[in-house]
Amino acid sequence: MGEPAIQGEVVQVDETQAPAVINQAAAIISVIERAATNPDVDIDKMERLLEMQERILQRDARAAYSAALAAMAPELPSIVERGGIKDRSGKVQSTYALWEDINDAIKPVLAKHGFALSFRTGRDDGQISVTGVLSHREGHSEETTIVLPHDSSGSKNAVQAVGSSTSYGKRYTAGLLLNLTSRGEDDDGQAGGSGAVITDEQADTIRELIGSTGTKVAAFLDYIGAPSVSDIPAAKFQDAMKALLAKQKKAGAQ
């Protein structure tokens, strides 16, 4: 999550003018250096100068982050969906991009523009939390978190269930931070026919997010166009997840 907005700035800085921000920061540093050599300097004034320097450096970092993200966005690739979610009969209902494919595709682009993507994970009351952190070399970072149940579908043991949920969390937090797209995303579920609905595991995930975000079920189903969570069309699973994760991110930012 990014730094909070700074109120009551002494120096007004246009974040689109990075050179001006750098020059202002350098000027403040010069003033501080001169003041530090003066034995008669007012300590309170020195502290205010240091606080001003910190605020300007933070703005400088945010401006550099925004500029680099804008430059990187056109170079981020669309990821091929090689993963598949099957129904009880073994038929693929929806596809998704594997985390290893996403990671391999974005790492060179992130490095080129000075970004690093990292994750924090936690476990609480049978749930897995995954926090994605996108950091820039100038010091600013943004983060988002998703909370998921253990994915114990199929014949997964406890360790595999945690690994599956963690991988799922990495895919979605990375997608939110970088606005990633995957090939065939709009066609999810077509392999299962026009009447295919989401799997039980996908329904459980959506129910968890509905509960954790305080979403009104009736309003959400009306938005998605389904009579119940279990009846959400497989083709709309990605849309449902994006809407709920966006709400979760917004709530976390408040």
Order of alpha helices (4+ residues) and beta strands (2+ residues): alpha-alpha-beta-beta-beta-alpha-beta-beta-beta-alpha-beta-alpha-alpha-alpha
